[in-house]
Amino acid sequence: MGKTTVSANWTGEKLYYIGTDTKGNQVSMGGRNVSPGQMLLLGAAGCMGMDVVHVLRKKRQDVTDVQVQVTGYQPDEYPKPYQTVEINFTIKGNDLKPNAVERAIELSKNTYCVVGQTLKNPVELKTSYTIESA
């Protein structure tokens, strides 16, 4: 089984965190920055968008632009888990075949996108902690 480890470190200010991925890329979270919940939706947009472009190129479709809009619906009360997620693709290109676009989206949704697969399947969430002296 593969393993990916990322981290989020508190900046010491309000509820701001700096997230770091396995490549050292960083993203600011909290407050005026991207919220962690929205990062989940952004992950779905990026993941599915990449898949769709990849599949369409393999199908020799002339894609010139892809925009992915993700809308998450959540209850008003905490913890506010997303209950429905809608993903809309605006795909531009020359002589794009609708069946190729539909198939690319279907493959991403049902097979390739790790974020989508994680969202639609139960995930075991384990926690642990370490206490250190300041």
C-alpha positions as CSV (number, residue, x, y, z in Angstrom):
1,M,0.0,0.0,0.0
2,G,1.4,3.4,-0.9
3,K,1.7,6.2,1.6
4,T,1.5,10.0,1.4
5,T,2.3,12.2,4.3
6,V,1.6,16.0,4.3
7,S,1.7,18.4,7.2
8,A,0.0,21.5,8.6
9,N,1.9,23.7,11.0
10,W,0.3,26.4,13.1
11,T,1.8,29.8,12.4
12,G,1.1,30.9,16.0
13,E,-1.3,33.6,14.8
14,K,-5.1,33.1,15.2
15,L,-6.0,29.8,13.4
16,Y,-3.6,30.2,10.5
17,Y,-1.7,27.1,9.3
18,I,0.9,26.5,6.6
19,G,0.3,23.2,4.8
20,T,3.3,21.4,3.1
21,D,3.0,18.6,0.6
22,T,5.5,15.8,-0.2
23,K,7.3,18.0,-2.7
24,G,7.7,20.9,-0.3
25,N,5.0,23.1,-1.9
26,Q,3.3,25.2,0.7
27,V,-0.2,26.7,1.0
28,S,-1.6,29.1,3.6
29,M,-4.8,28.0,5.3
30,G,-7.3,29.6,7.6
31,G,-8.5,33.2,8.3
32,R,-8.2,35.2,5.1
33,N,-6.6,32.3,3.3
34,V,-8.1,29.2,1.8
35,S,-10.2,27.1,4.3
36,P,-9.3,23.5,4.7
37,G,-12.9,22.5,3.6
38,Q,-12.5,24.5,0.5
39,M,-9.1,22.9,-0.1
40,L,-10.9,19.6,-0.3
41,L,-13.2,21.0,-3.1
42,L,-10.2,22.5,-4.8
43,G,-8.5,19.1,-4.7
44,A,-11.5,17.5,-6.4
45,A,-11.5,20.3,-9.1
46,G,-7.8,19.9,-9.8
47,C,-7.8,16.1,-9.7
48,M,-10.7,15.7,-12.0
49,G,-9.6,18.5,-14.3
50,M,-6.2,16.8,-14.8
51,D,-7.8,13.5,-15.4
52,V,-10.3,14.9,-18.0
53,V,-7.5,16.7,-19.9
54,H,-5.4,13.5,-19.9
55,V,-8.2,11.3,-21.1
56,L,-9.3,13.8,-23.8
57,R,-5.7,14.1,-25.1
58,K,-5.4,10.3,-25.3
59,K,-8.7,10.4,-27.3
60,R,-7.0,12.9,-29.6
61,Q,-9.5,15.7,-28.7
62,D,-8.2,19.2,-29.3
63,V,-8.7,20.7,-25.9
64,T,-7.8,24.4,-25.5
65,D,-9.1,25.2,-22.0
66,V,-10.8,23.5,-19.1
67,Q,-12.4,25.3,-16.2
68,V,-13.8,23.2,-13.3
69,Q,-16.3,24.7,-10.8
70,V,-17.1,22.7,-7.7
71,T,-20.0,23.5,-5.4
72,G,-20.2,21.8,-2.0
73,Y,-23.4,21.8,0.0
74,Q,-23.2,21.5,3.7
75,P,-25.5,21.9,6.7
76,D,-25.5,25.1,8.7
77,E,-24.6,23.3,12.0
78,Y,-21.1,22.1,12.9
79,P,-19.2,20.0,11.9
80,K,-20.7,20.9,8.5
81,P,-19.5,17.9,6.4
82,Y,-20.2,18.3,2.7
83,Q,-23.3,16.3,1.9
84,T,-23.5,16.9,-1.9
85,V,-20.7,18.0,-4.2
86,E,-21.5,19.2,-7.7
87,I,-18.7,19.5,-10.3
88,N,-19.2,21.4,-13.5
89,F,-16.8,21.4,-16.4
90,T,-16.5,24.1,-19.1
91,I,-14.4,22.6,-21.8
92,K,-13.2,24.5,-24.8
93,G,-11.7,23.0,-27.9
94,N,-12.0,22.4,-31.6
95,D,-14.5,19.7,-32.8
96,L,-14.8,18.2,-29.3
97,K,-17.0,15.1,-29.3
98,P,-19.6,15.1,-26.5
99,N,-19.3,11.4,-25.9
100,A,-15.5,11.7,-25.4
101,V,-16.1,14.5,-22.9
102,E,-18.7,12.5,-21.0
103,R,-16.5,9.4,-21.0
104,A,-13.5,11.4,-19.7
105,I,-15.5,12.8,-16.8
106,E,-17.0,9.4,-16.1
107,L,-13.6,7.8,-16.0
108,S,-12.3,10.5,-13.6
109,K,-15.3,10.2,-11.3
110,N,-15.5,6.5,-11.2
111,T,-11.9,5.3,-11.7
112,Y,-9.0,7.7,-11.6
113,C,-9.5,10.7,-9.3
114,V,-8.1,9.9,-5.8
115,V,-10.1,12.8,-4.3
116,G,-13.4,11.7,-5.8
117,Q,-12.8,8.1,-4.8
118,T,-12.0,9.2,-1.3
119,L,-15.1,11.4,-1.0
120,K,-17.4,8.6,-2.2
121,N,-16.0,5.8,-0.2
122,P,-15.8,5.3,3.6
123,V,-12.4,6.3,5.0
124,E,-11.0,5.1,8.3
125,L,-9.8,8.2,10.1
126,K,-7.1,7.3,12.7
127,T,-5.6,9.8,15.1
128,S,-2.6,9.9,17.4
129,Y,-0.7,12.5,19.4
130,T,2.7,13.4,20.9
131,I,3.2,15.8,23.7
132,E,6.5,17.7,24.0
133,S,7.7,20.2,26.5
134,A,7.9,23.8,25.2
